Each structure stands twice: as structure tokens, then as C-alpha cells.
Amino acid sequence: MAIDRKDVQHVARLARLELSEEQIQKMILDLGKIVGYVALLDELDTKDVPPTNWVAVERTPLRVDQPHPGLSTEQALAEAPRSFDGAFAVPAFVEER
């Protein structure tokens, strides 16, 4: 399957990305390489490999749960793009394109 401009624009729209012409050309090449690699996997002989529905993990490794102090309000808001009255400020709605 060849990747073309229409495919890249469709994926970009689904991901809500705005790509420049240069980025579109690069994505055509990059996605083409990915699809080509997946096509190579199709060539593998898997007739003797049993299907796998999930990978069973006998025991999930856990760390010891030790409480520790969290961030202060000032620390948490220090990297926020917007804050208001000691809280994160977020848009009221998201415009659909």
C-alpha cells in the first residue's frame, strides 16, 4: 500500500495537526517506510505459531508504597501555562475544526 498526500492529510486531520508542505512530504516518506516494514512482517511464516490473545503476567512487580509529601500549590502551578485564583485555568470549550 502506497502512502500518498491524501492519506497523510487524513491522518493529520484525525490527529488535529496542521502540517506544512515540507512536513507533509516528510510524513509521506516516513509513513511509507513504516507500511513497508509492516509488509515485510507479512512475509514471515507464522503457521506453527499459536494465536495469542494476551500476554499473561503471573505476578505484577510492585514497589513498596511509601507516602511522601506532594507538590505545593505554588510548585504545581509554576509550570502551568495559565492559572487563576490558585487553580489551573483551562478553556471553557474546544473549537471543532
N, C-alpha and C positions, 0 to 999 in steps of 0.2 A: 504494500500500500504506500503510495507516494503522498507525502505531505505537501500541500500547496498553501497559497496565501489565504484561501477561503477557510481552510482548516485552522490555521493559526489565528485568524481573526475571530472565528467561532469560539475557540478555547479562551482567547483573551477576553471576549465579551462575557463568557461564563464566569471567568475569574475577576471580572470588573477591572481589567487592566487596559490602560491606554498605551499602545506601543507606537514608537516612531517607525518610520520606514526601515531604518537600519536595524532596529530590534526585530521587526517582522522577518526580515531576510535572515537574520541570525537564528531566529526560532525555527524557521523552515528547515535550516540545515541541522540544528540540534535535535529537533523532534524527528526528523528523517533518520538520523543516526540511531535514536532510541528505538524507533519502529523497526529499523533494520536489525538491531541486536535482538529484539523480541522474535523476529522472523527466524533468526539463527537458532533460537531455543526450540522452535517448532521442528527443527530437523533432528532433535535428539530422539533416540528410541526409548520410549518410556512404557512399552507394552508389558514389561515384567515388574514395573513399579506400582505397588498398590496405591489406590487413591488415598489421599489424606484429607480428612475433614477439618482437623485441627491438630495442633501440636500439644500433646498433653504434658503438663508440668506436674511432677509428683509433689513437689513442695516449693512454694514461692519463698525465695530468700527475703527475709525481713531484717531490718535493722532494729536495734533497741529503740523504743520510743521514749525519748527523754525530752521533757518540756524545757524550753528556753525562751527568753524574752523575745517578743516580736518587734516589729518596727514601730517607732513612734509615729504619730500623725504627721509630724514635720518631715521625717525621713521618707515616709510613703509618698507624700505629696511633692517632694523635692524634684522628682523626675517626671511628674505628670505634666502633659502639655497644657492643661487648664485645670484650675481648681477654683472652688467658690465656697466660702464660709466653712473651711476646714474639711471639704469633701472633694472628690473627683467631679469635675464638670464634664458632662457628656452631651452630645447633640440630642435634641428632643426627638428627631426623626432622621431617617436616612433617605435621601432622594434616590429614586429609581431612575435608571438611565434607559 
